[in-house]
Structures are given as structure tokens and as C-alpha cells.
């Protein structure tokens, strides 16, 4: 399955939940690394975005180790990765905190990637999606698992204007890497 690119949106918000993490004993939650499956799936997410011509102009990434590793492995699949801003607010963020970070994005950014955690990311997608293509909204409501990618498009003139119900959810995919 590949991510579909919608025709001609002014702005695209790509939401990527970090890949599957490990649960090592004695490691604080913020410091948990990716599990073996996560190290396979994160590059698959990067490839899916590249194949759909959905490379971001900017990435906002949680400071948690598993989110940073997801970013690094996904971005390796692209010729020239965009700037990434590590933002501590994205770790454990709820919808208002996530929207605050998104609304601070410079106007020249047309495609933004946000890498973070559930339940905040799932709730953000559902909050912003006024509608969805096919069964995308129902699929996010059902489950937004690790490595899930949601693509939202909208026609606002700046990120500061993005609000509830403003976007169209064009696709939801869960890229998986091949087991070796």
C-alpha cells in the first residue's frame, strides 16, 4: 500500500506516530529506543512518503529517543532530508499542545511532518479532519498504531489558522518493513 497524494493542496500536514519501541528494564519512558520491528518499520514509512511524493519541507519531532530514531531512519530514505526541529512539547502532548507547535510553523512551509506519540497524534488527526476520503476517518478511530502515517490537507494561508474540522484526511497507511 502507498500513500496517495491529493491534487494541489495549499498545505499538507503529515502525522507519523513513532515506530514500535522497546521496553528495556530500568529505562525511563522518554529514553526508550526502537524495537527490532520499529527499526524495520521506520524506513518503510520514509519510503512510503518518498514514493507518494510527500516529502516535508520541515519536520517537528518529539525529543523522545523512539521518535528521534523514527525520524532518523525515515529521513535516510530521502535524498536531502528537510530541517528537523526537536520539540520537547511533543512528548506526551495533547491536542492543544500539538496545535500550538504546528501553529508556530513559518508560513513558507507547505508540507509539515509531525512525529510524536499517541494518544495525542490520533486525537489531533480526528480533531483536524472535517472529512476524509474513503474510510480514513473510521480507520484512525479504529486504531492509529505505531508507524501509522496520516495525511491531512487544507487550504489556509498560514499554519496559525489551522483548527478543528479544517482539513481533509486524504490517507492513512501503516508501512511495515520486511522481516529478515
C-alpha positions, 0 to 999 in steps of 0.5 A: 500500500502507498500513500496517495497524494491529493491534487494541489493542496495549499498545505499538507500536514503529515502525522507519523506516530513513532515506530514500535519501541522497546521496553528495556528494564530500568529505562525511563519512558522518554529514553526508550529506543526502537524495537527490532520491528520499529527499526524495520518499520521506520524506513518503510514509512520514509519510503512510503512518503518518498514514493507518494511524493510527500516529502516535508519541507520541515519536520517537528519531532518529539525529543523522545529517543523512539521518535528521534530514531523514527525520524532518523531512519525515515529521513535516510530514505530521502535524498536531502532530508528537510530541517528537523526541529526537536520539540520537547512539547511533543512528548506526551502532548495533547491536542492543544499542545500539538496545535500550538507547535504546528501553529508556530510553523513559518508560513513558507512551509507547505508540507509539515511532518509531525512525529510524536506519540499517541494518544495525542497524534490520533486525537489531533488527526480526528480533531483536524479532519472535517472529512476524509476520503474513503474510510480514513476517518473510521480507520484512525478511530479504529486504531492509529498504531505505531508507524501509522502515517496520516495525511491531512490537507487544507487550504489556509494561508498560514499554519496559525489558522489551522483548527478543528474540522479544517482539513481533509484526511486524504490517507492513512497507511501503516508501512511495515518493513520486511522481516529478515 
